[in-house]
């Protein structure tokens, strides 16, 4: 009963959370998983390490997969590179049984988590403002114009071309 109530409460938190809070929760869960992986490395628990690190990779992959590259512009491109770097880093936790690599990923994710925590605490207004600013930073779509005509080829080939001497 207690486990069921806990899951119900978590589900309610997720269903009623703002978009900024949901992103914060994803970062937080990824960091919790990576800390679990570190404890598992230290305890020599291979199965727990793999399970925790795998969950962290799934979360980072989800964050990367949900980036809006069209509206996000340079910010989305930078996050894409960051997530790609972290996703390339995390398999080393398992391959090398390396807690230090997991800590490096935590160090990269923690500032992002804190930014989203701050944003979530302020409500949706800053998030909407950031989206508006990002949309304004997008280059304007190219105006529809008629294709440019290519210049007509010269009637005679130019004679001022340099000649290349080939010696045998």
PALUM-392739 format. One line per field, with one value per atom (N, C-alpha, C): atom name; z, x, y; residue number from 1. Coordinates in nm, 2 decimals. Each point is the difference from the previous one (the first is absolute). Layout:
<pts>
atom c(CA | ...)
c3 c(Z | ...)
c1 c(X | ...)
c2 c(Y | ...)
n c(NUM | ...)
</pts>
This chain:
<pts>
atom c(N | CA | C | N | CA | C | N | CA | C | N | CA | C | N | CA | C | N | CA | C | N | CA | C | N | CA | C | N | CA | C | N | CA | C | N | CA | C | N | CA | C | N | CA | C | N | CA | C | N | CA | C | N | CA | C | N | CA | C | N | CA | C | N | CA | C | N | CA | C | N | CA | C | N | CA | C | N | CA | C | N | CA | C | N | CA | C | N | CA | C | N | CA | C | N | CA | C | N | CA | C | N | CA | C | N | CA | C | N | CA | C | N | CA | C | N | CA | C | N | CA | C | N | CA | C | N | CA | C | N | CA | C | N | CA | C | N | CA | C | N | CA | C | N | CA | C | N | CA | C | N | CA | C | N | CA | C | N | CA | C | N | CA | C | N | CA | C | N | CA | C | N | CA | C | N | CA | C | N | CA | C | N | CA | C | N | CA | C | N | CA | C | N | CA | C | N | CA | C | N | CA | C | N | CA | C | N | CA | C | N | CA | C | N | CA | C | N | CA | C | N | CA | C | N | CA | C | N | CA | C | N | CA | C | N | CA | C | N | CA | C | N | CA | C | N | CA | C | N | CA | C | N | CA | C | N | CA | C | N | CA | C | N | CA | C | N | CA | C | N | CA | C | N | CA | C | N | CA | C | N | CA | C | N | CA | C | N | CA | C | N | CA | C | N | CA | C | N | CA | C | N | CA | C | N | CA | C | N | CA | C | N | CA | C | N | CA | C | N | CA | C | N | CA | C | N | CA | C | N | CA | C | N | CA | C | N | CA | C | N | CA | C | N | CA | C | N | CA | C | N | CA | C | N | CA | C | N | CA | C | N | CA | C | N | CA | C | N | CA | C | N | CA | C | N | CA | C | N | CA | C | N | CA | C | N | CA | C | N | CA | C | N | CA | C | N | CA | C | N | CA | C | N | CA | C | N | CA | C | N | CA | C | N | CA | C | N | CA | C | N | CA | C | N | CA | C | N | CA | C | N | CA | C | N | CA | C | N | CA | C | N | CA | C | N | CA | C | N | CA | C | N | CA | C | N | CA | C | N | CA | C | N | CA | C | N | CA | C | N | CA | C | N | CA | C | N | CA | C | N | CA | C | N | CA | C | N | CA | C | N | CA | C | N | CA | C | N | CA | C | N | CA | C | N | CA | C | N | CA | C | N | CA | C | N | CA | C | N | CA | C | N | CA | C | N | CA | C | N | CA | C | N | CA | C | N | CA | C | N | CA | C | N | CA | C | N | CA | C | N | CA | C | N | CA | C | N | CA | C | N | CA | C | N | CA | C | N | CA | C | N | CA | C | N | CA | C | N | CA | C | N | CA | C | N | CA | C)
c3 c(0.00 | 0.00 | 0.00 | 0.08 | 0.01 | -0.13 | -0.07 | -0.13 | -0.10 | 0.00 | -0.09 | 0.02 | 0.12 | 0.03 | -0.04 | 0.01 | -0.04 | -0.15 | -0.07 | -0.15 | -0.05 | 0.07 | -0.03 | 0.02 | 0.11 | 0.03 | -0.11 | -0.04 | -0.10 | -0.13 | -0.04 | -0.12 | 0.00 | 0.11 | 0.02 | -0.02 | 0.06 | -0.01 | -0.15 | -0.07 | -0.14 | -0.08 | 0.02 | -0.08 | 0.02 | 0.12 | 0.03 | -0.01 | -0.03 | -0.01 | -0.12 | 0.02 | -0.12 | -0.09 | -0.12 | -0.09 | 0.06 | 0.06 | 0.06 | 0.11 | 0.08 | 0.11 | -0.05 | -0.11 | -0.06 | -0.05 | -0.06 | -0.04 | 0.12 | 0.10 | 0.13 | 0.05 | 0.00 | 0.06 | -0.08 | -0.13 | -0.08 | 0.03 | 0.01 | 0.04 | 0.14 | 0.09 | 0.14 | 0.00 | -0.08 | 0.00 | -0.06 | -0.11 | -0.06 | 0.10 | 0.08 | 0.10 | 0.11 | 0.04 | 0.10 | -0.05 | -0.12 | -0.06 | -0.01 | -0.04 | 0.00 | 0.13 | 0.11 | 0.13 | 0.05 | -0.05 | 0.03 | -0.07 | -0.12 | -0.08 | 0.08 | 0.05 | 0.07 | 0.13 | 0.07 | 0.12 | -0.04 | -0.11 | -0.05 | -0.04 | -0.06 | -0.04 | 0.13 | 0.10 | 0.12 | 0.08 | -0.02 | 0.07 | -0.09 | -0.12 | -0.09 | -0.05 | 0.00 | -0.05 | -0.14 | -0.09 | -0.14 | -0.06 | 0.05 | -0.05 | 0.04 | 0.12 | 0.04 | -0.08 | -0.02 | -0.08 | -0.14 | -0.06 | -0.14 | -0.01 | 0.10 | 0.00 | 0.03 | 0.09 | 0.03 | -0.11 | -0.06 | -0.11 | -0.12 | -0.02 | -0.12 | 0.01 | 0.12 | 0.02 | -0.02 | 0.05 | -0.03 | -0.15 | -0.07 | -0.15 | -0.06 | 0.04 | -0.06 | 0.02 | 0.12 | 0.03 | -0.09 | 0.00 | -0.09 | -0.14 | -0.05 | -0.14 | -0.02 | 0.10 | -0.01 | -0.01 | 0.09 | 0.00 | -0.14 | -0.05 | -0.14 | -0.11 | 0.01 | -0.10 | 0.00 | 0.11 | 0.01 | -0.03 | -0.03 | -0.03 | -0.13 | 0.01 | -0.12 | -0.07 | -0.10 | -0.07 | -0.08 | -0.05 | -0.08 | 0.08 | 0.11 | 0.08 | 0.10 | 0.03 | 0.10 | -0.05 | -0.12 | -0.06 | 0.06 | 0.03 | 0.05 | 0.13 | 0.09 | 0.13 | -0.02 | -0.09 | -0.02 | -0.06 | -0.09 | -0.06 | 0.11 | 0.09 | 0.11 | 0.09 | 0.03 | 0.09 | -0.07 | -0.13 | -0.08 | 0.01 | -0.01 | 0.01 | 0.14 | 0.10 | 0.14 | 0.03 | -0.04 | 0.02 | -0.08 | -0.12 | -0.08 | 0.07 | 0.06 | 0.07 | 0.12 | 0.08 | 0.12 | -0.04 | -0.11 | -0.05 | -0.05 | -0.05 | -0.04 | 0.13 | 0.10 | 0.13 | 0.08 | 0.01 | 0.10 | -0.02 | -0.13 | -0.01 | 0.07 | 0.02 | 0.06 | 0.15 | 0.06 | 0.14 | 0.01 | -0.10 | 0.00 | -0.05 | -0.11 | -0.06 | 0.09 | 0.07 | 0.08 | 0.15 | 0.04 | 0.14 | 0.07 | -0.07 | 0.04 | 0.06 | 0.13 | 0.08 | -0.04 | -0.04 | -0.03 | -0.13 | -0.09 | -0.12 | 0.03 | 0.09 | 0.04 | 0.07 | 0.08 | 0.07 | -0.10 | -0.10 | -0.11 | -0.06 | -0.03 | -0.05 | 0.09 | 0.13 | 0.10 | 0.00 | 0.00 | 0.00 | -0.12 | -0.11 | -0.12 | 0.01 | 0.06 | 0.01 | 0.12 | 0.10 | 0.12 | -0.02 | -0.07 | -0.02 | -0.09 | -0.09 | -0.08 | 0.09 | 0.09 | 0.09 | 0.09 | 0.05 | 0.08 | -0.07 | -0.13 | -0.08 | -0.02 | -0.03 | -0.02 | 0.13 | 0.12 | 0.13 | 0.02 | -0.03 | 0.02 | -0.09 | -0.13 | -0.10 | 0.05 | 0.04 | 0.05 | 0.12 | 0.09 | 0.11 | -0.03 | -0.11 | -0.04 | -0.08 | -0.03 | -0.08 | -0.15 | -0.08 | -0.14 | -0.08 | 0.07 | -0.07 | -0.05 | 0.07 | -0.06 | -0.11 | 0.01 | -0.11 | -0.13 | 0.02 | -0.12 | -0.06 | 0.09 | -0.05 | -0.07 | 0.05 | -0.07 | -0.13 | -0.01 | -0.13 | -0.10 | 0.05 | -0.09 | -0.05 | 0.09 | -0.04 | -0.10 | 0.02 | -0.09 | -0.13 | -0.01 | -0.13 | -0.07 | 0.07 | -0.06 | -0.06 | 0.06 | -0.04 | -0.13 | -0.04 | -0.11 | -0.13 | -0.09 | -0.13 | -0.07 | -0.06 | -0.07 | -0.12 | -0.04 | -0.12 | -0.12 | -0.09 | -0.13 | -0.07 | -0.06 | -0.08 | -0.13 | -0.03 | -0.13 | -0.12 | -0.07 | -0.12 | -0.11 | -0.12 | -0.12 | -0.01 | -0.05 | -0.01 | -0.09 | 0.04 | -0.08 | -0.13 | -0.11 | -0.13 | 0.00 | -0.06 | -0.01 | -0.12 | 0.01 | -0.11 | -0.12 | -0.12 | -0.12 | -0.02 | -0.06 | -0.02 | -0.10 | 0.01 | -0.10 | -0.14 | -0.10 | -0.14 | -0.04 | 0.05 | -0.03 | 0.13 | 0.01 | 0.12 | 0.02 | 0.12 | 0.03 | -0.04 | -0.05 | -0.05 | 0.10 | 0.11 | 0.09 | 0.11 | -0.02 | 0.10 | 0.00 | 0.12 | 0.00 | -0.06 | -0.06 | -0.06 | 0.10 | 0.01 | 0.09 | -0.09 | 0.03 | -0.08 | 0.06 | -0.07 | 0.05 | -0.07 | 0.08 | -0.05 | 0.02 | -0.10 | 0.01 | 0.06)
c1 c(0.08 | -0.08 | 0.09 | 0.10 | 0.09 | 0.07 | 0.05 | 0.06 | -0.10 | -0.12 | -0.10 | -0.03 | -0.01 | -0.03 | 0.12 | 0.12 | 0.12 | 0.00 | -0.03 | 0.00 | -0.12 | -0.11 | -0.11 | 0.04 | 0.07 | 0.04 | 0.10 | 0.09 | 0.10 | -0.07 | -0.09 | -0.08 | -0.07 | -0.06 | -0.07 | 0.10 | 0.12 | 0.10 | 0.03 | 0.02 | 0.04 | -0.11 | -0.13 | -0.11 | -0.03 | 0.03 | -0.04 | 0.12 | 0.12 | 0.12 | 0.00 | 0.06 | 0.03 | 0.10 | 0.01 | 0.11 | 0.14 | 0.02 | 0.13 | 0.03 | -0.10 | 0.01 | 0.03 | -0.06 | 0.02 | 0.14 | 0.06 | 0.14 | 0.09 | -0.03 | 0.08 | 0.00 | -0.12 | -0.02 | 0.08 | 0.01 | 0.08 | 0.15 | 0.05 | 0.14 | 0.03 | -0.10 | 0.02 | 0.01 | -0.09 | 0.00 | 0.13 | 0.05 | 0.12 | 0.12 | 0.00 | 0.11 | -0.02 | -0.12 | -0.02 | 0.04 | -0.03 | 0.04 | 0.16 | 0.06 | 0.15 | 0.06 | -0.06 | 0.05 | -0.02 | -0.11 | -0.02 | 0.11 | 0.03 | 0.11 | 0.13 | 0.03 | 0.13 | 0.00 | -0.11 | -0.01 | 0.02 | -0.06 | 0.01 | 0.14 | 0.07 | 0.14 | 0.08 | -0.02 | 0.07 | -0.03 | -0.12 | -0.04 | 0.03 | 0.05 | 0.02 | -0.12 | -0.11 | -0.13 | -0.02 | 0.04 | 0.00 | -0.14 | -0.10 | -0.13 | -0.07 | 0.02 | -0.06 | 0.07 | 0.13 | 0.07 | -0.06 | -0.01 | -0.05 | -0.15 | -0.08 | -0.14 | -0.01 | 0.08 | -0.01 | 0.06 | 0.11 | 0.06 | -0.09 | -0.06 | -0.09 | -0.12 | -0.05 | -0.11 | 0.04 | 0.12 | 0.06 | 0.01 | 0.06 | 0.01 | -0.13 | -0.10 | -0.14 | -0.05 | 0.02 | -0.05 | 0.07 | 0.13 | 0.08 | -0.04 | -0.02 | -0.04 | -0.14 | -0.09 | -0.13 | 0.01 | 0.09 | 0.02 | 0.05 | 0.09 | 0.05 | -0.10 | -0.08 | -0.10 | -0.12 | -0.02 | -0.11 | 0.04 | 0.12 | 0.05 | -0.08 | -0.04 | -0.07 | 0.11 | 0.07 | 0.11 | -0.05 | -0.12 | -0.05 | -0.02 | -0.06 | -0.03 | 0.12 | 0.07 | 0.11 | 0.12 | 0.03 | 0.11 | 0.13 | 0.09 | 0.13 | 0.00 | -0.10 | -0.01 | -0.03 | -0.09 | -0.03 | 0.12 | 0.08 | 0.12 | 0.10 | 0.02 | 0.10 | -0.05 | -0.12 | -0.05 | 0.01 | -0.02 | 0.01 | 0.15 | 0.09 | 0.15 | 0.03 | -0.06 | 0.03 | -0.06 | -0.12 | -0.07 | 0.08 | 0.04 | 0.08 | 0.13 | 0.07 | 0.12 | -0.03 | -0.10 | -0.04 | -0.03 | -0.08 | -0.03 | 0.12 | 0.10 | 0.12 | 0.08 | -0.01 | 0.08 | -0.06 | -0.13 | -0.06 | 0.03 | 0.01 | 0.04 | 0.13 | 0.09 | 0.13 | -0.02 | -0.11 | -0.03 | -0.01 | -0.07 | -0.02 | 0.12 | 0.06 | 0.11 | 0.12 | 0.03 | 0.12 | -0.03 | -0.13 | -0.04 | 0.05 | -0.03 | 0.06 | -0.09 | 0.01 | -0.09 | 0.04 | 0.12 | 0.05 | -0.07 | -0.03 | -0.07 | -0.14 | -0.07 | -0.13 | 0.00 | 0.10 | 0.01 | 0.02 | 0.07 | 0.02 | -0.14 | -0.08 | -0.13 | -0.09 | 0.01 | -0.07 | 0.04 | 0.13 | 0.05 | -0.05 | -0.02 | -0.06 | -0.15 | -0.07 | -0.14 | -0.05 | 0.08 | -0.05 | -0.03 | 0.09 | -0.04 | -0.13 | -0.02 | -0.12 | -0.12 | 0.01 | -0.11 | -0.03 | 0.10 | -0.02 | -0.07 | 0.04 | -0.07 | -0.14 | -0.03 | -0.14 | -0.08 | 0.07 | -0.07 | -0.04 | 0.09 | -0.03 | -0.11 | 0.01 | -0.11 | -0.13 | -0.01 | -0.12 | -0.06 | 0.08 | -0.04 | -0.07 | 0.04 | -0.05 | -0.13 | -0.04 | -0.12 | 0.03 | -0.11 | 0.01 | 0.04 | -0.02 | 0.03 | 0.14 | 0.11 | 0.13 | 0.02 | -0.06 | 0.02 | -0.07 | -0.12 | -0.07 | 0.08 | 0.06 | 0.09 | 0.12 | 0.06 | 0.12 | -0.04 | -0.12 | -0.04 | -0.03 | -0.05 | -0.03 | 0.13 | 0.10 | 0.13 | 0.07 | -0.01 | 0.06 | -0.06 | -0.13 | -0.07 | 0.04 | 0.02 | 0.05 | 0.14 | 0.08 | 0.14 | 0.01 | -0.10 | 0.00 | 0.01 | 0.08 | 0.01 | -0.14 | -0.03 | -0.12 | 0.00 | -0.11 | 0.00 | 0.04 | 0.07 | 0.04 | -0.13 | 0.00 | -0.11 | -0.01 | -0.12 | -0.02 | 0.03 | 0.10 | 0.04 | 0.01 | -0.01 | 0.02 | 0.14 | 0.03 | 0.14 | 0.08 | 0.12 | 0.08 | 0.04 | 0.00 | 0.04 | 0.15 | 0.05 | 0.14 | 0.05 | 0.12 | 0.04 | 0.02 | -0.02 | 0.02 | 0.15 | 0.03 | 0.14 | 0.06 | 0.13 | 0.06 | 0.00 | -0.01 | -0.01 | 0.13 | 0.12 | 0.13 | 0.07 | 0.07 | 0.08 | 0.10 | 0.03 | 0.10 | 0.13 | 0.08 | 0.14 | 0.10 | -0.04 | 0.10 | 0.03 | -0.03 | 0.03 | 0.15 | 0.06 | 0.14 | 0.02 | 0.11 | 0.03 | 0.09 | -0.02 | 0.08 | 0.09 | 0.13 | 0.10 | 0.02 | 0.00 | 0.02 | 0.13 | 0.10 | 0.12 | 0.01 | 0.06 | 0.01 | 0.13)
c2 c(-0.12 | 0.12 | 0.13 | 0.00 | 0.11 | 0.03 | -0.11 | 0.01 | 0.06 | -0.05 | 0.05 | 0.14 | 0.05 | 0.14 | 0.08 | -0.04 | 0.07 | 0.02 | -0.11 | 0.01 | 0.09 | 0.00 | 0.08 | 0.15 | 0.03 | 0.13 | 0.05 | -0.08 | 0.03 | 0.03 | -0.08 | 0.02 | 0.13 | 0.03 | 0.13 | 0.12 | -0.01 | 0.10 | 0.02 | -0.10 | 0.01 | 0.05 | -0.04 | 0.04 | 0.15 | 0.05 | 0.14 | 0.10 | -0.05 | 0.08 | 0.09 | 0.11 | 0.09 | -0.06 | 0.05 | -0.05 | 0.02 | 0.11 | 0.03 | -0.10 | -0.03 | -0.10 | -0.14 | -0.03 | -0.13 | -0.02 | 0.10 | 0.00 | -0.01 | 0.08 | -0.01 | -0.14 | -0.06 | -0.14 | -0.10 | 0.02 | -0.09 | 0.01 | 0.13 | 0.02 | -0.06 | 0.02 | -0.05 | -0.15 | -0.06 | -0.15 | -0.06 | 0.07 | -0.04 | 0.00 | 0.11 | 0.01 | -0.10 | -0.02 | -0.11 | -0.13 | -0.03 | -0.13 | -0.01 | 0.11 | 0.00 | -0.02 | 0.06 | -0.02 | -0.14 | -0.07 | -0.14 | -0.08 | 0.04 | -0.08 | 0.02 | 0.11 | 0.02 | -0.09 | 0.00 | -0.09 | -0.14 | -0.04 | -0.14 | -0.04 | 0.10 | -0.02 | -0.03 | 0.09 | -0.01 | -0.13 | -0.05 | -0.13 | -0.12 | 0.02 | -0.11 | -0.07 | 0.07 | -0.05 | 0.03 | -0.09 | 0.02 | 0.02 | -0.08 | 0.00 | 0.14 | 0.04 | 0.13 | 0.12 | -0.01 | 0.10 | 0.01 | -0.11 | 0.00 | 0.05 | -0.04 | 0.04 | 0.15 | 0.05 | 0.15 | 0.08 | -0.04 | 0.07 | 0.00 | -0.12 | -0.01 | 0.10 | 0.01 | 0.10 | 0.14 | 0.03 | 0.14 | 0.02 | -0.10 | 0.02 | 0.02 | -0.08 | 0.02 | 0.14 | 0.05 | 0.14 | 0.10 | -0.01 | 0.10 | -0.02 | -0.12 | -0.02 | 0.06 | -0.01 | 0.06 | 0.15 | 0.06 | 0.15 | 0.04 | -0.08 | 0.04 | -0.02 | -0.11 | -0.02 | 0.09 | 0.07 | 0.09 | 0.15 | 0.02 | 0.14 | 0.05 | 0.12 | 0.06 | 0.08 | -0.06 | 0.06 | 0.12 | -0.01 | 0.11 | 0.13 | -0.01 | 0.12 | 0.03 | -0.10 | 0.02 | 0.06 | 0.00 | 0.07 | -0.05 | 0.10 | -0.03 | -0.07 | 0.03 | -0.06 | -0.15 | -0.04 | -0.14 | -0.07 | 0.07 | -0.06 | -0.03 | 0.10 | -0.02 | -0.12 | 0.00 | -0.11 | -0.13 | -0.01 | -0.12 | -0.05 | 0.09 | -0.04 | -0.05 | 0.07 | -0.04 | -0.13 | -0.03 | -0.13 | -0.11 | 0.04 | -0.10 | -0.04 | 0.10 | -0.02 | -0.09 | 0.03 | -0.08 | -0.14 | -0.02 | -0.13 | -0.08 | 0.07 | -0.07 | -0.04 | 0.08 | -0.02 | -0.12 | 0.00 | -0.10 | -0.15 | -0.04 | -0.15 | -0.03 | 0.10 | -0.03 | -0.03 | 0.04 | -0.03 | -0.15 | -0.07 | -0.14 | -0.07 | 0.04 | -0.07 | 0.00 | 0.11 | 0.01 | 0.00 | -0.03 | 0.00 | 0.13 | 0.11 | 0.13 | 0.10 | 0.02 | 0.09 | 0.15 | 0.02 | 0.14 | 0.05 | -0.09 | 0.04 | 0.04 | -0.08 | 0.04 | 0.13 | 0.03 | 0.13 | 0.11 | -0.02 | 0.10 | 0.03 | -0.10 | 0.02 | 0.08 | -0.03 | 0.07 | 0.15 | 0.02 | 0.14 | 0.08 | -0.07 | 0.07 | 0.03 | -0.10 | 0.01 | 0.09 | 0.01 | 0.07 | 0.15 | 0.07 | 0.14 | 0.02 | -0.09 | 0.00 | -0.02 | -0.10 | -0.03 | 0.12 | 0.07 | 0.11 | 0.12 | 0.01 | 0.11 | -0.03 | -0.13 | -0.04 | 0.01 | -0.03 | 0.01 | 0.15 | 0.09 | 0.14 | 0.04 | -0.04 | 0.04 | -0.06 | -0.12 | -0.07 | 0.08 | 0.04 | 0.07 | 0.14 | 0.05 | 0.14 | -0.02 | -0.12 | -0.02 | 0.00 | 0.00 | -0.01 | 0.13 | 0.12 | 0.12 | 0.01 | -0.03 | 0.01 | -0.10 | -0.11 | -0.10 | 0.05 | 0.06 | 0.05 | 0.12 | 0.08 | 0.11 | -0.05 | -0.10 | -0.06 | -0.06 | -0.06 | -0.05 | 0.11 | 0.11 | 0.11 | 0.06 | 0.02 | 0.05 | -0.09 | -0.13 | -0.10 | 0.01 | 0.02 | 0.01 | 0.12 | 0.11 | 0.12 | -0.01 | -0.08 | -0.02 | -0.08 | -0.07 | -0.08 | 0.08 | -0.04 | 0.08 | 0.00 | 0.11 | 0.01 | -0.09 | -0.06 | -0.09 | 0.08 | -0.06 | 0.06 | 0.04 | 0.12 | 0.05 | -0.08 | -0.03 | -0.08 | 0.09 | -0.03 | 0.08 | -0.09 | 0.05 | -0.08 | -0.04 | -0.12 | -0.04 | 0.09 | 0.02 | 0.09 | -0.07 | 0.08 | -0.05 | -0.01 | -0.11 | -0.02 | 0.08 | 0.06 | 0.08 | -0.08 | 0.06 | -0.08 | -0.03 | -0.11 | -0.04 | 0.10 | 0.02 | 0.09 | -0.07 | 0.09 | -0.06 | -0.07 | 0.05 | -0.06 | -0.03 | -0.11 | -0.02 | 0.11 | 0.03 | 0.11 | -0.05 | 0.10 | -0.04 | 0.05 | 0.06 | 0.05 | -0.11 | -0.12 | -0.11 | -0.02 | -0.03 | -0.03 | -0.14 | -0.01 | -0.13 | -0.08 | -0.13 | -0.08 | -0.08 | 0.01 | -0.07 | -0.13 | -0.11 | -0.13 | -0.05 | -0.04 | -0.05 | -0.15 | -0.07 | -0.14 | -0.05)
n c(1 | 1 | 1 | 2 | 2 | 2 | 3 | 3 | 3 | 4 | 4 | 4 | 5 | 5 | 5 | 6 | 6 | 6 | 7 | 7 | 7 | 8 | 8 | 8 | 9 | 9 | 9 | 10 | 10 | 10 | 11 | 11 | 11 | 12 | 12 | 12 | 13 | 13 | 13 | 14 | 14 | 14 | 15 | 15 | 15 | 16 | 16 | 16 | 17 | 17 | 17 | 18 | 18 | 18 | 19 | 19 | 19 | 20 | 20 | 20 | 21 | 21 | 21 | 22 | 22 | 22 | 23 | 23 | 23 | 24 | 24 | 24 | 25 | 25 | 25 | 26 | 26 | 26 | 27 | 27 | 27 | 28 | 28 | 28 | 29 | 29 | 29 | 30 | 30 | 30 | 31 | 31 | 31 | 32 | 32 | 32 | 33 | 33 | 33 | 34 | 34 | 34 | 35 | 35 | 35 | 36 | 36 | 36 | 37 | 37 | 37 | 38 | 38 | 38 | 39 | 39 | 39 | 40 | 40 | 40 | 41 | 41 | 41 | 42 | 42 | 42 | 43 | 43 | 43 | 44 | 44 | 44 | 45 | 45 | 45 | 46 | 46 | 46 | 47 | 47 | 47 | 48 | 48 | 48 | 49 | 49 | 49 | 50 | 50 | 50 | 51 | 51 | 51 | 52 | 52 | 52 | 53 | 53 | 53 | 54 | 54 | 54 | 55 | 55 | 55 | 56 | 56 | 56 | 57 | 57 | 57 | 58 | 58 | 58 | 59 | 59 | 59 | 60 | 60 | 60 | 61 | 61 | 61 | 62 | 62 | 62 | 63 | 63 | 63 | 64 | 64 | 64 | 65 | 65 | 65 | 66 | 66 | 66 | 67 | 67 | 67 | 68 | 68 | 68 | 69 | 69 | 69 | 70 | 70 | 70 | 71 | 71 | 71 | 72 | 72 | 72 | 73 | 73 | 73 | 74 | 74 | 74 | 75 | 75 | 75 | 76 | 76 | 76 | 77 | 77 | 77 | 78 | 78 | 78 | 79 | 79 | 79 | 80 | 80 | 80 | 81 | 81 | 81 | 82 | 82 | 82 | 83 | 83 | 83 | 84 | 84 | 84 | 85 | 85 | 85 | 86 | 86 | 86 | 87 | 87 | 87 | 88 | 88 | 88 | 89 | 89 | 89 | 90 | 90 | 90 | 91 | 91 | 91 | 92 | 92 | 92 | 93 | 93 | 93 | 94 | 94 | 94 | 95 | 95 | 95 | 96 | 96 | 96 | 97 | 97 | 97 | 98 | 98 | 98 | 99 | 99 | 99 | 100 | 100 | 100 | 101 | 101 | 101 | 102 | 102 | 102 | 103 | 103 | 103 | 104 | 104 | 104 | 105 | 105 | 105 | 106 | 106 | 106 | 107 | 107 | 107 | 108 | 108 | 108 | 109 | 109 | 109 | 110 | 110 | 110 | 111 | 111 | 111 | 112 | 112 | 112 | 113 | 113 | 113 | 114 | 114 | 114 | 115 | 115 | 115 | 116 | 116 | 116 | 117 | 117 | 117 | 118 | 118 | 118 | 119 | 119 | 119 | 120 | 120 | 120 | 121 | 121 | 121 | 122 | 122 | 122 | 123 | 123 | 123 | 124 | 124 | 124 | 125 | 125 | 125 | 126 | 126 | 126 | 127 | 127 | 127 | 128 | 128 | 128 | 129 | 129 | 129 | 130 | 130 | 130 | 131 | 131 | 131 | 132 | 132 | 132 | 133 | 133 | 133 | 134 | 134 | 134 | 135 | 135 | 135 | 136 | 136 | 136 | 137 | 137 | 137 | 138 | 138 | 138 | 139 | 139 | 139 | 140 | 140 | 140 | 141 | 141 | 141 | 142 | 142 | 142 | 143 | 143 | 143 | 144 | 144 | 144 | 145 | 145 | 145 | 146 | 146 | 146 | 147 | 147 | 147 | 148 | 148 | 148 | 149 | 149 | 149 | 150 | 150 | 150 | 151 | 151 | 151 | 152 | 152 | 152 | 153 | 153 | 153 | 154 | 154 | 154 | 155 | 155 | 155 | 156 | 156 | 156 | 157 | 157 | 157 | 158 | 158 | 158 | 159 | 159 | 159 | 160 | 160 | 160 | 161 | 161 | 161 | 162 | 162 | 162 | 163 | 163 | 163 | 164 | 164 | 164 | 165 | 165 | 165 | 166 | 166 | 166 | 167 | 167 | 167 | 168 | 168 | 168)
</pts>
